[in-house]
Amino acid sequence: MKPSLKIIKIGGHILDDSKAKKEFLTQFAAIDGLKLLVHGGGKSATALSKKMQLDVQMVDGRRITDAQTLEVITMVYAGKINTSIVSMLQALSCNAVGCTGADANSIQSIKRPVSDVDYGFVGDIQKVNSEYISLLINAGLTPVFSAITHNNKGQLLNTNADTIAASLAKSLAEIFDVTLYFCFEKTGVLEDKYDETSVIKIIDKAKYKGLVKSGIVSDGMLPKLQNCFDALENQVSKVCIGQPSMLSDHSNNYTTLTL
Amino acid sequence: MKPSLKIIKIGGHILDDSKAKKEFLTQFAAIDGLKLLVHGGGKSATALSKKMQLDVQMVDGRRITDAQTLEVITMVYAGKINTSIVSMLQALSCNAVGCTGADANSIQSIKRPVSDVDYGFVGDIQKVNSEYISLLINAGLTPVFSAITHNNKGQLLNTNADTIAASLAKSLAEIFDVTLYFCFEKTGVLEDKYDETSVIKIIDKAKYKGLVKSGIVSDGMLPKLQNCFDALENQVSKVCIGQPSMLSDHSNNYTTLTL
């Protein structure tokens, strides 16, 4: 039997709020067993870009990443946010290690080809090298990935944190029994986006198609759920979406996805 | 017999010059055997501080580190510089991993006590946990440390890169046969600081005392050499000071320190 591994993606809104961040990290540190954390951190990067008088350009919620923006993102994600999370987790007796995809070439990407939109230095993941990551995990360490990868030719690339979490989950599912959690500020996938009590508890593929058709699942939730089903189709055991409280064993108010 | 390990500290001036940086990393990547890199990156942090309209205060060449300055330093050292070095080394087939002292609590410090000067969030190293570092090295990986440590209570601390290199060398000397290299823009310790050909080839403790007395060793070179002798007195086999060319086996134009 494969050992269990929990992979948790934490959303930017929670990291932007220092109280919510501390609560989340306390919950994360308390999880028994093997675990791995993935984070982005959109708002801080936007704030620093503005302070440095750089234009912030978004298309469909995705950041256009020119060379200067990539520098800001690298500083904020891999520097400020990642290092502070690792230090806070250490204080909570969680033996964390900060990572980017460049470390040990653990996540290799290619620069997204230019089509209608030129996203700039944005990476599409090609390959996860799970050897390094499992070395850390098997030594009792907790990897904390920021949303930076590279092309293995010296170019860093801004990469969607949801996609990183799903790609790590798929790759590590060969070695571990992986549950993937997407933690964000909402209680889960909602029937009515204005009603936090309208969580859809279970979504299978048929239900998902219906939700897309009816428009209940749209915008940013679409690629998130696509990532989830992709993970489930690649040996990941379980995918959950909701607030950090779902990480405790007592909560059942979140969305679980199944094939 | 202990396996050989080369610990290399690279100075900020070399990293500030993109051509010199690339040359250094090419030389570093070509070193056979086990190795570890330590870097700071002073000028970039000053440039970003100015861009963000923060005051830059230095006392005796050391940076006063208030909360905002610490954030800048963390972003520049652990984010921008470290991540880019790791990615460039990967492109040169050197299997690098970026580290701060917070990772696996590898370098634990205390905030420097306030005396005549309040340096702010500056760390004095208390303890190196060599277990994590040797896990990486023994797996064929090359740790790349930026000059950030923490107090294991959630506080990151700006820490002198020379001291980090010397502390890592002393701690790892229990497991490895360590040679410590301080690479900077000068050819070594100079008899006449305006004459790059006046390198003092060998300095022992008696000679060092004479150089301090005569004022030939002063300012920033004083703590650097003190760190070197401290390392030699703690099982480190050899300490060398000079330009990156000393890393190749053919050069002999640098300073070697002995007890």
Interface residues (C-beta under 8 A of the other chain):
Chain A: L48 K51 M52 E71 T74 M75 V76 Y77 A78 G79 K80 N82 T83 S84 V86 S87 M88 Q90 A91 N95 A96 V97 G98 C99 T100 A102 D103 A104 N105 Y132 L135 A139 L141 I148 H150 N152 K153 G154 Q155 L156
Chain B: L48 K51 M52 E71 T74 M75 V76 Y77 A78 G79 K80 N82 T83 S84 V86 S87 M88 Q90 A91 N95 A96 V97 G98 C99 T100 A102 D103 A104 N105 Y132 L135 A139 L141 I148 H150 N152 K153 G154 Q155 L156
